[in-house]
Amino acid sequence: MPQLIITQTPAQAAGEQINNLIQEHLGDVVCLISGGSALDIVKYIRPGKKCFHADCKEYHCDKSECRTIFMMGDERVSREPHINNFLQLKNRYTKHPILSHVIETVPEENESAKKFALRIEENFFLF
């Protein structure tokens, strides 16, 4: 049942909630994030999670069903760093571990919105 959360630190509360859901979920996780104030939650998210495989001794597992994949919503199809959500993420969190688990969503030079969307969709299913 949905729960109303009242807090003075909404980005932290949302980020920690998302992080807890990722950590508790068995199997792949896909986390889609938009830009703007949603970027504030990233510092509270850790992409790795505890492995549930009996044969793994590591905290982070490289088996496909333990992946956490992040993707920024870049509906404006821009290469401008102040507009493109992926570039904002990359510039704001230069050393955050989420960057090694994120699908890059920057359109190529002169790429149409349709071709960009098809390329990102293909990358998403290959990731």
N, C-alpha and C positions, 0 to 999 in steps of 0.2 A: 504494500500500500504506500503511495507517495506520502512523503513527510515534508512539512514546511520547516525549513531551517532558517532561523534568524541569527545573523552573525555580523560582526563589525569587519570581518575579514572574508568576504565571499569568495575571492579567488583562492584563498588557502583552503576553505571548506570544500569548494568544488574540486580543486586539484587533488586533495587528499581522498575525497570520495572516489574519484576516477581511479586514482592509484590503488586504492583498496579493492575496487572491482577488478582491475587488471590482475592484481596479485592473487585474488581468490579464484579467478576463472581458470578452469582446466581447458587447455587447448589454445588455439590461436585467438588473438584479440586484435581487432581493428579499431583504432580510435581516430575519428575524424574531428578536426578542430578548425574553427573558423578563425579569422584574424581579429584585430582590434583588442578589446579587453580580454578575449579568450586566451590571448597569449600570456596573461598574468598567471594562469593556472599551471603552466608548463613547469615552473620551478618546483612544484610539489609532486610531480610525476616521475617515477623511475621506471624505465622501460623493461628492465630484466625482471624475471619472476622465478620463484622457487620451482624447480622441476618436480614433476610427479612420477617420473620414470624410476622404477626400482633400481636400474643399473647406473643411474647418474649420481655422482657424488658432488657435482657442482651446483652452485646456486643458479647460475645462468646456464641454460641448456640451448644448444644449437639445433636440436631436432625440430623439424618443421612444425609440429603441433604445439610447440612452446613459444612460437614467435609472437611478438607484439609489434604491430605495424601502425605507424602514425601517418596521417596525410592531412595536409592543410587544404582547406577549401579555397580555391583561387578562381572564383567565378568571373573575375574581371579580366582575366587573360592578359595580364600585363607583365612586362619585364622590368618595370620600375621598382626599385628596392623599397620605396615608401608606400607602394600600392600592393605588390605581390606578397601574399601572406607567407609563403614559404621563405622568401628572402627576408621578411621581417623576423620570422622565427630564427633563421640562420644568423642574422646580424645581432639579434638580441641575446641569444643563448649560444655563443660561439663554442663553448666547451661542454654543453649539456649532452648527456648520453642519448637523449631522444634523437639527436641528429644522425646517429648510426642506424636508426630504425624508421626513418621517415622517407616517404616517397617524394622525390623532388618534383615540384609542380611549377616549373618555369617554362613558359612557351619559348619555342625556338624563334630566331629572327624571322619575321614575316610569316609565321605559322598562323593559319586561320584558327578561329575558335573551335570549329568542328574538328579539324585535324589535331589540335591540341587535346580536345576531349577524348578523341579516339586513342591517341598515344598514351594519355594518362590511364585510361581504362585498361589498355593492354599491359602497361607497366604494373598496374595494380594487381592484375591476375597472375603476372609472372613473379611478383615479389614474393 
